């Protein structure tokens, strides 16, 4: 149903939706994304220039014009996305079965697009000053969030590691509060004008615990300095613990995400369709997904063969004589080089946007030891291809 509705779109609308698709690997879409990134950076530089007092009136006017131009372009982008909200949603549903029916304008990414440009557009007519609307250009940085899963991954890590994180935060609070109270008691007589209250001492404890040390509050008594040293050491320990928990969580979540993505992609490769869950689990831990835009060179003739490839989606063309060969979804290539140790004897390019899974030569040998039945199939296919022509 979704495919038929997509086919009913006029060609120019379909092309425009493809350009606006943030997951598209087509050349126009990639150029558009890079242009958007360049505009964000240019706009931020213009905002900084606009708030610089030493610039001439002409330079301020130029910075203002750049800010307005970028803002207008982002407004046009948002309006076009709203107008094409339904086709964009259909394209997302066609690409991912789990995508919902909510139009783009009602999604989180749609709301983010509006948030990055609408406040500045609304405030600009009333407050175009160094402390007004131009400062809202800093919201444009949020547009980069659409191209990164870091925010979602961070939320997942915090949720999964909440118990150890809460434990570290509790320790942080104990050291912070204890240091502030003891620091106040140690310094209140020696520096009554500095350590005026526990609240003031809390500020000293925060800057000491984080090893920032602005120097505006410094203990002068022996007891106060001992407390300060203890707070510093406690701060190093708690911050290191928190960093370790988050780093470990990020590493585990990244591996989990890559594993699930590889599993999903492996299930689309016909070569593994009869493999059991245990086999797929072993293979998913070894394969690495890679995306190639159309007309990209995957391998070149004469290069060392350090990996082989499985085609998840798309198509590649093997440039050999007398006639090129095309391979589609479910096929694999590059196995001859890692089996024989010889250099690549053909250049291979993608004919359209293609998803591949790569298997490194070291991982291939590990797979040969754990799953010899799979590598035997690969060897038999390589022998057949060697009998028919080079790859």
N, C-alpha and C positions, 0 to 999 in steps of 0.2 A: 504494500500500500504506500509506504513512504517513498520507495523507489519510483513508483508511477507518478506520484505527486511531484517529485523532484524533476522528472522528465518533462513535466508540463510547464516548468519555468522557462521564460524566454531566455535566449542565449546570453544576452547582455546582463540580465539579472543573475543568472547562474555564474557568469564570470565574476561579477562584482561580489557575490557571496563567497566565491572561492578565494578572492583576494582578501576579504575580511576574515576568513577562517584562520584562526590563530594556530591551528594544528596542520594547516596545509603546507606541503613541501614544494609547491609549484614556485617557479621563479618570480612571477608577479607578487605572490603572497609574501615571499621572503624579502623582496625589495621593499614592499609596503611596511613590513615589520621593522626593517632597518631604518627606513625613513622616519617612522614613528619614534624610534629610539633616538635618532639624531635630533628630531624636533624637541623631545623632552630635554635633552642635554643643552641644546641651544637656548630653550626657554629658561632653564635654570640659570645659565650664565647671564642671560639678559636680566633676570630678576636680581642677581647679585650686583650687576652693573647699575641697575636702576636705583639701588639703595646705597650706592657709593657716593659719598659727599664730594669727593675731589673731582668728579667728572664735570665736563663743561655742559651747558644747557643743550647743545647739539647732540652730545653723546647720550645724555639722558633721554632726549627725544628719540634717538635711534633705538635705545634699549626698550623704551615704551612701545615703539612701533613693532619691534620683534615680538614682544610679549603679546600684544593684541593680535598679531598675525597668527601666532601659534595657538592662541586661545580660540580664534575663529576656526582654524583648521580642525582642532579637536572637537569643537561644537558641531561642525559639519560631519565629522566621523560619527559622533554620537547620534545625530539626527538620521543619518543614513542607516545606521545599525537598528535604530528604532523602526524606521520605515520597512526594513527588510527583516524584522524580528522573526516572522514566521518562516521564511525560507532558511534563515540561519539555523533555526531549531530543527527543521526537516533535515538539513545537512548533517547536523550533529546526531540525530536519531539514525540516519543512514550509516554513519560511521561507527556508532556505538549503540548496541541494542538497549543498554541500560539507561540511555539518556531519556529525560522526562519530557512531558508535553508542554512544560512552561515555556512561553516565548522568551527570547533572549532578554527583552526588556525587564522581565520579571525574575531573572536569575541573579545570583550573587555577583557574577562578572558584569552583568548589565548595570546593576546598581553601582558597582565600583567605577565603571566608565562615567556614569552620570556624576558621581561624587567628585571625581577628579577635575571636572570642568564646570559644572553648574554653579557652585558657590562663587567662583571667580567671576563668571559671567553675570551673576545677579548683583554682586557688590561693585563691579567695575564702574557702572554709570554714576555711582554715588560717592565712591571713595577711591579715586585713582591717585594715591599718595604713597610715599615711601613706607608708611605703616598701614596701608590699606590693601586693596585688592591684589596688587602684584605679588604680595607675600603668599597668596593662596596658590601661586604657581608651584609651590613646594609639594602640593597634592599630586602633581603630575608624576612624581616618582612612584606613586601607587600603581600606575599603569604597567610598570614592570612586573608587578605581582602576578599578572595573568600568565606570564611565560615561565613561572617558577612554581614548583610544588613545595618549596621550602616552608612556607607558612603553614600549609596543611600538615606537612610532616612534623613541624615543631609542635603543633597542637596535639598530634597523635602521640608524640614522644612524651610530652608533659602529662597527658592523660594516662598513659601506660606506666610511667615512672612516678606517678603522683605520690606514692607512699614514701620512697626514699627522698624525693624532692621536699616533701613536707617535713621530713625528719631533719634535713639539712637546714631548711628555713627556720625550724624551731631552734636548732643549735645556734644559728645566726642571730635570732632574736634574743636568746639567753646571753650570748657574748656581748651583743650590742647594749642591752639594757643593763647588764651587770657592769660593763665597762663604764657606762655613763654615770651610774650611781656611785661607783667607787671613785671615778675621776672627779666627780663633784665634791665628794667628801674629802678627797686628798688636796684639792686646789681651791676650795671656796674661801679659805682664810688667806692663802698666799696671793690669790688673784681674784678678789671679790668682784672686780669690775669686768672680768672676762668670764669666769665660771659663775654666772649669776643665778643659775637654776639648773635643775636636772634636764630641762628642755635644752638649754644652751650646751650642757655637757653631752647631750645626745647627738648634737651636731658634730661635736669634736669626736665622739665615738664612731660616727658614721664615716667621717673622713679618714680616721685612723684605721678602722676595720677594713676599709676598701683600699688601704695603703695609698690614698690620694694625698693627704697631708697638705692642706692649703697654707698652713703656717699662721693662720689668724688666731688659733688657740693652741698654745704649747704648754704642757705641764712643766713646772719648774721644781717641784718637790721631788725627793727621791721616791716616795711612795707613788706619786703621780706618774713618774717616768716608768716605774715598774709596771703599773697598770697599763700604760700606753704600750709598752713592749709586749705584754700579754695579749692585748687587744689586736695588735698587728699580727702576731703569730696565729691567734685564733681566726683572724680574717683570712690569712693565707690558706689555712686548713679548710675552712668552710667553703671558700670560693673554689678551691681546687676540687673538693668533693663534688660540688654542684657541677663544675665543668666536666668532671669525669663521668658523672651520671648522665648528663646530656650528651656527651660525646659517644658513650657506649650505646645509649638509646638511639641516637641518630644512625650509628653504624648498623645496629640491628634492624632498624626500620628501613634503611636503605637496602640492605640485603633482602629483607622480606619483600619490599616493593619490587625489586629487580627479579626476585624469584617468582612472584605472582605474575609479573608481566611476561617473563620467559615461559612460564607454564601456559599462560593463555595463548601466547604466540606458537608454542610447540604444538598445541592441540589443533592448530590450523594447518600444520605441515603434514601432508599425507604420508610421508615416510614414517611418522611416529603414530599413525592412527591405530595400529594394532598393539602398540606398546602398553604395558601395564602401568599402574600408578607409580610403582616403585622405580621403574625404568625412567619414566618421565621426570620423577623427582630428582633422580641422579643427573639426568641430562640438563634439567632446568638450572641446576647449580653450576653448570659448566658453560652454558651458552650465554652470549651477550648480545642484546638487541642493538641494532643500528638502523638508522633511517637515512635513506639516500634520496635526494630530489631527482627529477628526470634528467637524463643525459649526464649523469655523474659517472666518473670512472671508478669502478670498484677495485679492480686489479689491473696491472699493466704487464705486458709481455716482458719477460726478463727479470721481473722482481722475484725475490725469494718467496717461496710458498710457506708462510708461517701460520696459515689458518684456512679453514674451509667455511662455506656459507650455505645456509638453508634459506630458501625464499618463503617468507610468510605471506606477503602480499606484494603484487606488482609484477614486474617482468625485467629480465636482463637479456642482453644480446652478447653472444660470444663471437668476437671478431676473428674468424678463422677462414682460411682458404680451403676450397674454392667458394664456399658459401657460408655466410654467418648462420649461427644457430641461436634460437630464442628459447629461453626457459621461463616458465611461469610459476605461479604459486604451488608450493609443495615440492618443487625440485630442489636439488642441491648442486653445488659446483665448487671447484677448488680442491677437491679431494686428491686428485692425481699428484699435485705438487707435494702435499704433505705425506703421501704414501711413498713416493719415489725419491723425495729429497731434491728433485730437479727444480730449476726456476720455472716461473709461470711461462707457459708457451702460447698464451693468448691474452689479449686485452678484453676485459669484460666491462660493459657499460649498462646503465639502467635505461630503459626506454620510457619509463614513467616513474612517478614517485613509488619507491619500493622499500618495504620493510624486510630486513635480513636478520638472521641469527648467525653469529660467528662462533666457530669452535677453534680455539687456539691449538697449535700443534702439541703443546705440553698436555692440555686437557684432552686432546684426542688420544694420546697415549694412555692417560689415566682411564679414559672411557674404554679403551681396548682391554685394559686389565679387569675392569669391573663389569663391563657389558660387552663381551666379545661377539655376541650375536649381532649387535648393531654395527660394529666395525666390520664384521664379515660381509654384511649387506653392502656397506659402502665400498669395500674392496671389490666385490663382484660387479657393482655398477661401474667402478673405475676400469676394470678389465674390459667390460663391454664397450666403454667409450674409447679406450685405447685401441680397440679393434676397429672402431668406426672412424676415428679421426681424433686429432688433438683437441685439448681443452685449454 
